[in-house]
Amino acid sequence: MDVIAAHGTTFIAIAVIFGLFMTWGIGANDVANALGTSVGSGAITVRTAIIIAAIFEFLGAAFAGGHVTKTIRKGIIDAGPIADQPEILVFGMLAALLAAAIWLMVASLKGWPVSTTHSIVGALVGFGIAGIGFQAVNWGKIGQIAASWVVSPLLGGVIAFFLVVSVQRLIIRSDNPLESAIKWAPAYAFLVGFVMALVTLFKGLKHLNLDLSIPVSFLLAALIGLAIAFIGRILVRRVKIDPAADRDFQFTNVERIFTPLMIFTACAMAFAHGSNDVANGIGPLAAVLALVKSGGDVTQTSALPIWVLVLGGGGIVLGLATYGYRVMQTIGKRITELTPSSGFCATMSAAATVVLASRTGMPVSTTHIAVGAVMGVGLARGFAALDLRVIGSIFVSWVITLPIGGLLAALLFFTLKGMFT
């Protein structure tokens, strides 16, 4: 208690700096996963992706990202044994933030798409063992997270595979692929609006105190889907068709039809990501704020202040603008070659899997889903379309995320504890 009273302002300042660093890492790594398919398929440029993220990631984080944050995120560790030593929890939250941020920076420099959720979870586990004890960690939860290394990409890949098959059968293999693309584009646009609306309604609007029932959520999502389908139909009709372009590649104009749909998908994914994943960076920051303000009450919960959400949104945009291109290249180009239609299928399947997971409570990773979806798209063209070396390095980076985050957090915890006590 005395430590928090003496250094409370310093702890908040450090938490803000570490939180900004962490959200920078989310932008450099996680946001690139959300937008990598759009960039890699050629539907939008890196510059356009940054502009889209600057607007929609920020809006999602600032207006729909305010999940009520418990002192201990996601039930990973039990802080009961240190209720009379709240400064231990402060050191732990700060160590977890910095450890996860450092790992995200390294992964982004290497172009590895890792999970920010798993990065912060691994860091919390490291602190839990070092600061409280082995028994403080919810190992059942950690087992579920490890299982998600297989479940997440598998789900995303299966849905992406069937979406690609639908595009091939309904459009590519039809008698007139271009007419079929124009005909079916509004239906795929409806899917974009419907699924993305469900992502946001199910996971992102708690901050606005909108507690909607499942039937109302589906009805509202359907109405949004219809609106997007109508706008998509207008935009598709305005796509300039160049018959000469098909001489080089038979489906050039078909792919052009999917470009407006990819722009819709990129905007919606950026908003959904900002609303859903910003808490990974600012949840521990909010915990430190709450501990300092409450004088060390470990059991309390608190809502995220709006300025913290704005800070998180700003850090995410900064991360994407500076280093996001490295991970975008991995997702969009190195795993398999993407076109606007296949990139659309990958992004749609990732969003649909997030919706499914959010309603069933499966502990999945957006990053792993996105990678699995791109793999599913590649598999629809055969194993030869996949770069197995890239996939292998990505999987290794997933496996080492938890232990590296944990070791870094333990070292940083003891460093901070030694500095202030």
N, C-alpha and C positions, 0 to 999 in steps of 0.2 A: 504493500500500500504506500509506504513512504517513498519507494523508488518511483512509483507512478506520479505521486504528488510532486516530487522534486524534478522529474524529467518529462512530465506530460507533454509540454509544448515541443520538446525535442523529438519525442516519439512520434508525434503527429507529423512533424516536418519530414522525418525519415520515412514514415509510412507513405506520405504523398509522393516523395521522390521514387521510392521503390515501386509504388503502385503505378506511377507513370512509366517507369521502365518495363514493368510487367505488361501493361496494356500496349506499349510499343512492340513488345515481343508477340503479343496476340495479333497485332496488325501485320507484322512482318511474316508471321507463320500461318495462323489460323485463317485470317481474312483471305490470304492468298489461296487457301484451299477452296473457299467459297467462290472466288472469282477466277481461279486458274483455268477452269474449263472454258469459260467465256473468252478469255484471252487466247488460250492455246488453240481454240477452234477457228480463230480469226474473226469472230463475230464483233469483238471490240478490241481496241488497242490498250496497251498498259496505261496510257495517259487517261483514256476514257474510264478504265477500271478504277483508277485513283479518284477521279471526279465522282463517279458513282458511289464509291466507298465513303468519300468525304461527306456526301450528302446523306446517304441512307444508313450507313453504319452509325454515323453520329446521331441521326434521328432515332434509330432503333435503341442505341445505348442511352440517350438522354431522356427519351419519353416512354420507352417500354421496357427498360432494362432494370427496373428497380425492384427486383425480387427482395422480399424481406429476408435479411441475412442473419442467420444465427451466428453466435460467437464462434462456434466450431462448424466449419463448412461441411455439409453433406454427411454428417455423422461419422467422419473418418476417425476421429479420436475423442476420447472421453476426458474432459477437463476437470471432472469432479475432484480427483485427488489433489489438484493444485488450487482449489477454491480460495485458500488462504494465502496463496502466492500468485496473485494475478499478473505480476511483472513477468513471470515465467511464460505466461500465455502471450504477452506483448512481444517478448523476445522471439517466441516461436512463430508468431504471425509475420514479423518482420523478416526473420530468417527464411521462412517459406516463400515469401514474395520475392526476395532477392535471388534465392536458389532457382526458383522456377524461371525467373526472368533471364538469368545467366544461361540456363540450358536452352531456352528458346532462342536466345541470341546466337549461340553456337550452332544450333540446328538450322536456323535461318541462313547463316553464312554458308553452311554446307548444302543448302537447298533441300533439307530433309523435312517433309511434312509430318510433324509430331503433334500429339494432342496436348493442348494447353491445359485441359482438364486433368489429364494424367500427370502433367508436369507439376501442377499445384498439389494434387493428391499425394504424389510421391514425396514432395517436400514436406507436407503435413505429417506424413508417416515418419519421415526422418526426425522431425522435431519431436513427435510423440514419443518415439523410442528413446531419444536422447534426453528429453526434458521431463518426461513423466514416467515412462517405463514401457516395457514390451507389452504388458497387459492392457495399456491404454488404447491400443490400436484395434479398430474393428476389422479383424482379419477376414471375416465373411464378406465384407464389402470389397476388400482388396481382391479376394478371389473372383468376385463378380466382374471387377474391372479387368482382371487378367483374361477372363473368358471373353470379354468384349473385343479383345484383339482378333478373335476369330469371328465372333457373331457380327460385329459391325461391318467389316468389309464384305462378308458373305451376303448379308441382307441387301446392302447397297448394290452389290454386283449382280445378284439375282434379278432385282427389279430393273436395273439398267439393261440387262441382257434382254428381258422381255419387251422393254420399251423399244430397243433397237430393232427387235424382230417385228414389232408392230409397224414401225416406220418402213421397214423393208417390204412388208406384205401390203400395206395400205398405199404406199407411195412409190417406192423405188421399183418394185416389180409390177406395178400396174401398167395398163396399156398406154396411158399418158401421164408420166410421173409429175410433170409440171402442173397440169390441171388437178391432179390428185393432191399435190402439196397445197395448192391454193384452197382446195375444198376442205382438207382436213386441218389446216393451220388454226382456224378458230377453235376447233375441239382441243387441240394441244395447248392453245392459249388459255382456254378454260381450265385445263389441268394446272397450268402455272398459277393462275389466280386462286383457284380453289385450295391447292395444297399449301401454297405459301401463306394464305390467309389462316389456314388451320394451324400451321407452325406458330404464327404470331399469337393467335387467339388462345391456343393451348398453353404456350410457354412464356409469352412476352408481355402480357398486359396487367400483371398483378399490381404494378406501380400505379396504374390508373384506377384501381379498385373496381375493375370490371370482371365480376365473377359470373361468367356466362355458363349456362347449362350446355350439355353436349348437343342436344337438338338445335338450340339457338345458334351455337357455334357453327354447326354444319350448314344451317340455313343462311347465316351471314356470309360464310365462306363461299357458298354456292352463288349468292348474289354478286359478290366480288368477282368470282370466276366468270360469271356472265358479262360483267362490265369489261373485264380484261379481254374476253373473247370478242366483244364488239369492237373495242379499240384495236385489237390485233387484226381483225378482219379489214379494218380501214387501212392500217399500216401495210398489210400484205398486198392489198390492192394497189398500193402506191409504189411497191417495189419495181424498179426498172428491170424489165426483162430484156436480155441481150442474146438473141438466137445465135449470134456468131460465137459467143462464149462457150457454148456447148460442144463446139468442134474439138476443143482441147480436152474437156472433161464433160461427159454426157450429162452430169447432174449439177453443173455449175449454177444454173438458175434455180433448181430445186433447193440447193443450199442457201441461196440468197433469200428464199422465202422464210427460212428458219432464223435469219439474222435478227429481225425485230423480236422474235420470241426469246432469243438469247438475251437481248437487252432487258426485256421484262424480267426474265429469270435472274439476271445479275442484280438488278435493283432490289427485287424481293428477297433474294438470298442475303444480300448485304444488310437489309433492314432486320431480317429474322436473326442473322448472326449477331448483329449489334445488340439486339434485345436479349438474346439467350446466353451469350458467352462472355459478355463484359464483366459479369460477376466473378469470373475466374481471376480477373486482375484486381478488382476493387473490393471483393468480399473480405479478404484479410485486412485491407485498409480500413473498411468500415468496422471490422471487429476491433482494431486498435483504437479508432475514434470513440467507439462505444465504451470501451474499457477505461479510457482516459476520462471521458465525460462522466461516467458513472462512479468514478473513484475506485474501480477495480472489481465491479460486480461481474463475475464470470458467467452467471446463469442468465443474464438478460439477453433480449433480442432487440434489434433496432432496424428501422427502415433506412435505406441508403439516402443521404442528403443529395439534392439535385446537383450541387456543385461537384460531388464525387462522380456522378454519372457523366457530367460534362467533361470532367478530367479524363475519365475512361474513354469516352468517345474521341476526344482529341488525341490521346496516346495511340489509339488503334489506327486512326487515319495517318498519323505521322509514321508509324511502323510500316504500313503498306507502301507509303510514298517513298520510303528510303531503302528498304530491303525486301519488300514483298515480291519483287520481280523474280528473285531466285527460286522461291517455292512455287510461284506461278508457272515457271518454266518446267519444273518437275511434274506438277499435276497436269499441265496442259499440253506438254510436248514430249517429255522423256518416257513416260509409261507406255503410251501408245499414241498414234497420230489421230487427232480429232478434227472433225469438220463441224460446222454449225449444227447439223442435225444430230450427230453423235454426241457433241458437247451438250446439246439440249437434253438428250436422254440421260446423260450422266448426272447433270445438275438436278433434273426432275426426280430421278430415282433417289438421290441423296436427300432431297427435301421430303419425299414421301416416307423414307425410312426414319427421318427425324420425327415426323408426325406419328408414325407407328410406335416408335420408342417412347415418345413423350406421353402417350396414352397408356402404354402397358407397363411403364416404369423400368424398362430395360436400361441398364447402365452402359449406353453406347457412346462412342466418340464421333463427333461431326467429321473430324479429320479422317478417321479410319473409314467412315462411310463414304466420304468423297473419293478416297483412293480406291476402295472396293468398287464404286460405281464406274470409275474410269477403267478399271480392270475388266468389269463386266462388258463394257462397250467394246473393248479390245477382243475379248473372248468371242463375241458375236461374229468376229471376222476370222477367228482361229487363233491358236496359241502363238503362231508366228508373228502376230501383230503386237505382241507384248514384249517389252524389254525386261526379261527376268532378272538381270543383274540389278537394274534400278529398283525393281520390286523387292529383291532380297535385301538391299541396303536400307530401304524404307522400313521393312519389317524389323530388322536389327535395331534401328533407331527407336522403334516403338517399344521393344523389349527392354532396352536400357534406360528408357525415360524415367520409370519409377525409381530404380536403384540410384541413378545419378542424382535425381532430384532429392532423394532422401539423404544421401551422403553429403551433398552440398549444404542442405538445410541443417544437418547436425553440426557440421563444422562452423557454420555461420551463427547458429544458436549459441554455441559455447563462446564464440568470439564476442557477440553482443552482450552475453551475460557477464563475461569478464570485464567488458568496458564500463558497464553501468552498476555493477555490484561489487 
